[in-house]
Amino acid sequence: MSVFTTVSVPELANWLKRYALGELVELRGIAAGITNTNYAVTTTQGQYVLTLFETLQAHELPFYVNLVAHLAHHGIACAAPIANQRDEMIDTLCGRPTVLSEWLPGEPVVQASASQCFALGAMLAQMHRAAETYPGHMANPRGPAWWNVAAPELYPYLNSDDAAMLKAEIGQQSRHRFTHLPSGVIHADLFRDNVLMHGDRIGGFIDFYYACNDILIYDVAITINDWCARPDGEIDPQLAQALCQGYQSARLLSQAEQEAWPLMLRAAALRFWVSRLWDWHKPPAGELTYRKDPGVFQRILRAHQNRGDEAHWL
């Protein structure tokens, strides 16, 4: 479900007068996304995506909206925000902060192919390079500092084995520092439902609202853990190798990054295990939260732990 705020046709037709996009032809809710309201909007001039933000406030949006505009300007496949006639990319509709964006071709894939993973890796590396000149900065709100605060509140909900596994992995991660690794703006949530595929081409990256500044290969690890994981938590080596080869076709990894890679894969799995545990056991009152199975990332983390430093596909 992704329409939490209902927009009527007359409301939108009147609102669109703020834009130079012609007259409204069709308004249709989009059944994707779990925290914002999304509509497909067709006008006499084209097709667009209307997003109404249900939790983020207007003052929190410029980093993300300006980032996407910057990336689109540099040729990255993403939905560029459209400015109204006052040259504002963030507007208001039905009492919600609102952004109107370009419509991108393609659909999310359920099971990716190796060629799609290669294209994904290449575009991700190009995105990292394009973001080097983006002046905005956003600390990762769900990085190691957050894990260490959240985990003690989760232990009482877990059985002894799971609590011990979580505590041990957080301890393992805390014994390493990665400040020497290349960092920059990362997507931080490039799961399959946040990438539109047009055959083997990238139609576009969407949903940049977890984007932040962090370690670049951490972003690659997050992506592999979703795109290449099997139901038992093991990583499909063919898919993972294709994604890594695609990435390195546009940005070569340093020796230091390659050495840190096994722990980055574990860190990426840990982050989403903790966040899903949090959403499962401690959902914020009054917020729109869709609970997903934390066990998915626990299995991925365990597989990485069992594999050690071997066969990491770089």
C-alpha positions as CSV (number, residue, x, y, z in Angstrom):
1,M,0.0,0.0,0.0
2,S,1.5,3.3,-1.0
3,V,-1.4,5.8,-1.1
4,F,-1.7,7.1,2.5
5,T,-2.9,10.6,1.5
6,T,-5.7,10.8,-1.0
7,V,-5.4,13.4,-3.7
8,S,-8.6,14.2,-5.8
9,V,-8.5,14.9,-9.5
10,P,-9.8,18.5,-9.0
11,E,-7.2,19.1,-6.3
12,L,-4.4,18.0,-8.5
13,A,-5.7,19.8,-11.6
14,N,-5.6,23.0,-9.6
15,W,-2.2,22.3,-8.1
16,L,-0.7,21.6,-11.5
17,K,-1.4,25.2,-12.5
18,R,1.8,26.0,-10.5
19,Y,3.8,24.0,-13.2
20,A,4.3,24.4,-16.9
21,L,3.2,20.8,-17.7
22,G,-0.1,21.2,-19.4
23,E,-3.5,19.9,-18.3
24,L,-4.2,16.9,-16.1
25,V,-5.2,13.8,-18.1
26,E,-5.0,11.0,-15.5
27,L,-4.2,10.4,-11.9
28,R,-3.4,6.9,-10.7
29,G,-2.0,5.6,-7.4
30,I,1.2,3.6,-7.6
31,A,1.3,0.3,-5.6
32,A,5.0,0.6,-4.6
33,G,6.8,2.2,-1.7
34,I,6.1,1.7,2.0
35,T,6.4,5.2,3.6
36,N,5.3,7.8,1.1
37,T,2.3,8.4,-1.1
38,N,3.0,8.0,-4.8
39,Y,0.9,8.7,-7.8
40,A,1.4,8.4,-11.6
41,V,0.4,11.7,-13.2
42,T,-0.3,12.0,-16.9
43,T,-0.7,15.5,-18.4
44,T,-1.1,16.7,-22.0
45,Q,2.7,17.1,-22.0
46,G,3.9,13.8,-20.5
47,Q,4.0,11.4,-17.5
48,Y,5.3,12.1,-14.1
49,V,5.6,10.8,-10.5
50,L,4.0,12.7,-7.7
51,T,5.4,11.9,-4.2
52,L,3.8,13.2,-1.0
53,F,6.0,12.7,2.0
54,E,4.3,11.2,5.0
55,T,7.2,11.3,7.6
56,L,9.9,13.6,6.2
57,Q,9.3,17.3,6.7
58,A,10.0,20.0,4.1
59,H,13.2,21.2,5.8
60,E,14.6,17.6,5.7
61,L,14.2,17.2,1.9
62,P,16.7,19.5,0.2
63,F,19.7,17.2,0.7
64,Y,17.8,14.4,-1.1
65,V,16.0,16.4,-3.8
66,N,19.1,18.4,-4.7
67,L,21.1,15.2,-4.8
68,V,18.8,13.6,-7.4
69,A,18.8,16.8,-9.5
70,H,22.6,16.8,-9.3
71,L,22.9,13.2,-10.4
72,A,20.4,13.5,-13.2
73,H,22.3,16.6,-14.4
74,H,25.4,14.3,-14.6
75,G,23.7,11.6,-16.6
76,I,22.8,9.2,-13.9
77,A,19.5,7.3,-14.5
78,C,17.3,8.8,-11.8
79,A,14.0,10.7,-11.7
80,A,15.0,14.4,-11.9
81,P,12.7,16.6,-9.8
82,I,10.7,19.2,-11.7
83,A,10.6,22.8,-10.5
84,N,7.3,24.8,-10.3
85,Q,7.0,28.3,-11.8
86,R,8.5,29.8,-8.7
87,D,11.6,27.6,-9.3
88,E,10.9,25.4,-6.3
89,M,11.4,21.7,-6.4
90,I,9.7,21.1,-3.1
91,D,6.1,22.1,-3.0
92,T,3.1,21.4,-0.8
93,L,-0.1,19.4,-1.6
94,C,-2.8,18.3,0.8
95,G,-0.7,19.5,3.7
96,R,2.2,17.3,2.7
97,P,5.7,18.2,1.4
98,T,5.5,17.2,-2.3
99,V,7.9,16.6,-5.2
100,L,7.0,16.1,-8.8
101,S,9.5,14.0,-10.8
102,E,10.2,12.7,-14.2
103,W,8.7,9.3,-15.1
104,L,11.3,6.7,-15.7
105,P,11.0,3.6,-18.0
106,G,11.1,0.1,-16.6
107,E,10.0,-2.1,-13.7
108,P,11.7,-3.6,-10.6
109,V,12.8,-7.2,-11.2
110,V,12.1,-10.1,-8.9
111,Q,15.1,-12.2,-10.0
112,A,17.9,-10.4,-11.7
113,S,20.2,-11.8,-14.4
114,A,23.9,-11.5,-14.5
115,S,23.7,-8.9,-17.3
116,Q,21.3,-6.8,-15.2
117,C,23.7,-7.1,-12.2
118,F,26.6,-5.9,-14.4
119,A,24.6,-2.9,-15.6
120,L,23.5,-2.2,-12.0
121,G,27.1,-2.3,-10.7
122,A,28.3,0.0,-13.5
123,M,25.6,2.6,-12.8
124,L,26.2,2.5,-9.1
125,A,29.9,3.3,-9.7
126,Q,29.0,6.1,-12.1
127,M,26.6,7.4,-9.4
128,H,29.4,7.4,-6.8
129,R,31.7,9.3,-9.2
130,A,29.0,11.8,-10.2
131,A,28.3,12.5,-6.5
132,E,31.9,13.5,-5.9
133,T,31.0,17.1,-6.8
134,Y,27.8,17.2,-4.8
135,P,28.3,19.8,-2.0
136,G,25.6,18.5,0.4
137,H,26.5,16.3,3.4
138,M,24.3,13.9,5.4
139,A,25.7,11.7,8.2
140,N,24.4,8.1,8.0
141,P,21.5,8.0,10.5
142,R,21.7,4.2,10.7
143,G,25.4,3.6,10.8
144,P,27.5,2.0,13.6
145,A,26.5,4.6,16.2
146,W,22.9,3.7,15.7
147,W,23.5,-0.1,15.9
148,N,25.2,0.4,19.2
149,V,22.3,2.3,20.7
150,A,19.6,0.2,19.1
151,A,20.9,-3.3,19.9
152,P,20.6,-3.2,23.7
153,E,17.0,-2.3,23.4
154,L,16.5,-5.3,21.1
155,Y,18.2,-8.0,23.1
156,P,15.2,-8.6,25.4
157,Y,13.0,-9.5,22.4
158,L,15.5,-12.1,21.1
159,N,16.2,-15.7,22.1
160,S,19.7,-16.3,23.7
161,D,21.3,-17.5,20.5
162,D,20.1,-14.6,18.3
163,A,21.0,-12.1,21.0
164,A,24.5,-13.6,21.3
165,M,25.0,-13.5,17.5
166,L,23.9,-9.9,17.3
167,K,26.1,-8.8,20.2
168,A,29.1,-10.7,18.8
169,E,28.8,-9.1,15.3
170,I,28.4,-5.6,16.7
171,G,31.5,-6.2,18.7
172,Q,33.4,-7.5,15.7
173,Q,32.4,-4.4,13.7
174,S,33.4,-2.1,16.5
175,R,36.9,-3.5,16.5
176,H,37.6,-2.2,13.0
177,R,37.8,1.4,11.7
178,F,37.3,2.2,8.0
179,T,38.0,5.9,7.9
180,H,40.8,5.3,5.5
181,L,38.5,3.9,2.8
182,P,37.0,6.1,0.0
183,S,33.8,7.7,1.0
184,G,31.1,9.9,-0.4
185,V,27.4,10.0,-1.1
186,I,25.8,6.6,-1.2
187,H,22.3,5.5,-2.0
188,A,22.3,3.1,1.1
189,D,19.1,1.3,0.1
190,L,19.6,0.1,-3.5
191,F,17.4,-2.9,-3.2
192,R,15.6,-4.4,-6.2
193,D,12.5,-2.4,-5.6
194,N,14.5,0.8,-5.8
195,V,15.8,0.1,-9.3
196,L,13.7,0.2,-12.5
197,M,15.0,-2.2,-15.2
198,H,14.3,-1.7,-18.9
199,G,15.4,-5.1,-20.2
200,D,19.1,-5.2,-19.4
201,R,19.3,-1.5,-19.1
202,I,18.9,0.6,-16.0
203,G,15.7,2.6,-16.3
204,G,16.5,4.5,-13.2
205,F,17.4,4.5,-9.5
206,I,14.6,5.7,-7.2
207,D,13.9,6.4,-3.5
208,F,17.0,8.2,-2.4
209,Y,15.6,9.0,1.0
210,Y,18.2,6.9,2.9
211,A,21.1,8.5,0.9
212,C,23.9,9.8,3.1
213,N,27.7,10.1,3.2
214,D,29.5,6.9,4.0
215,I,32.0,4.3,2.7
216,L,31.5,3.7,-1.0
217,I,32.0,-0.1,-0.9
218,Y,29.4,-0.3,1.9
219,D,26.9,0.8,-0.7
220,V,28.1,-2.0,-3.0
221,A,27.7,-4.5,-0.2
222,I,24.2,-3.4,0.6
223,T,23.3,-3.8,-3.1
224,I,24.8,-7.3,-3.4
225,N,23.1,-8.5,-0.2
226,D,19.7,-7.9,-1.8
227,W,20.2,-8.5,-5.5
228,C,22.4,-11.6,-5.2
229,A,21.1,-13.4,-2.1
230,R,19.4,-16.8,-2.2
231,P,16.6,-17.7,0.2
232,D,19.1,-19.5,2.4
233,G,21.2,-16.4,2.8
234,E,24.0,-17.6,0.5
235,I,25.1,-15.2,-2.2
236,D,24.9,-16.3,-5.9
237,P,28.5,-16.1,-7.0
238,Q,27.7,-15.5,-10.7
239,L,25.4,-12.6,-9.9
240,A,27.7,-11.1,-7.4
241,Q,30.7,-11.4,-9.6
242,A,28.8,-9.7,-12.5
243,L,27.8,-6.8,-10.2
244,C,31.3,-6.3,-8.9
245,Q,32.7,-6.5,-12.5
246,G,30.2,-3.9,-13.6
247,Y,31.2,-1.6,-10.7
248,Q,34.9,-1.9,-11.4
249,S,34.3,-1.2,-15.1
250,A,33.6,2.4,-14.0
251,R,35.5,2.6,-10.7
252,L,38.4,0.3,-9.7
253,L,38.5,-0.7,-6.0
254,S,41.7,-0.1,-4.1
255,Q,43.7,-2.8,-2.3
256,A,42.4,-1.4,1.1
257,E,38.8,-1.6,-0.2
258,Q,39.3,-5.2,-1.3
259,E,40.8,-6.1,2.1
260,A,37.8,-4.6,3.9
261,W,35.2,-6.2,1.6
262,P,34.3,-9.3,3.8
263,L,33.6,-7.1,6.8
264,M,31.6,-4.6,4.7
265,L,29.4,-7.4,3.5
266,R,28.7,-8.3,7.1
267,A,28.2,-4.7,8.1
268,A,25.6,-4.3,5.3
269,A,23.7,-7.4,6.5
270,L,23.9,-6.3,10.1
271,R,22.5,-2.9,9.4
272,F,19.3,-4.3,7.8
273,W,19.0,-7.1,10.4
274,V,19.0,-4.5,13.1
275,S,16.7,-2.1,11.3
276,R,14.2,-4.9,10.6
277,L,14.3,-6.1,14.1
278,W,13.7,-2.6,15.3
279,D,10.7,-2.1,12.9
280,W,9.4,-5.5,14.0
281,H,9.6,-5.1,17.7
282,K,9.6,-1.3,18.3
283,P,7.6,0.4,15.5
284,P,7.3,4.1,16.1
285,A,3.8,5.1,17.3
286,G,1.8,6.8,14.6
287,E,4.3,6.3,11.8
288,L,3.8,4.3,8.6
289,T,6.0,1.3,9.0
290,Y,5.8,-1.9,6.9
291,R,7.4,-4.8,8.8
292,K,9.7,-7.0,6.9
293,D,11.2,-10.3,8.0
294,P,14.4,-9.7,10.0
295,G,15.5,-13.3,9.4
296,V,16.3,-12.6,5.8
297,F,19.3,-10.5,6.8
298,Q,20.2,-12.7,9.8
299,R,20.6,-15.6,7.3
300,I,22.7,-13.4,5.0
301,L,24.9,-12.3,7.8
302,R,25.4,-15.9,9.0
303,A,26.4,-17.0,5.5
304,H,29.0,-14.2,5.3
305,Q,30.4,-15.2,8.7
306,N,30.6,-18.8,7.7
307,R,32.4,-17.9,4.5
308,G,35.1,-15.9,6.2
309,D,37.5,-14.2,3.8
310,E,37.0,-16.6,0.9
311,A,35.2,-16.2,-2.4
312,H,34.1,-12.6,-2.3
313,W,33.8,-12.2,-6.1
314,L,35.9,-9.1,-6.6
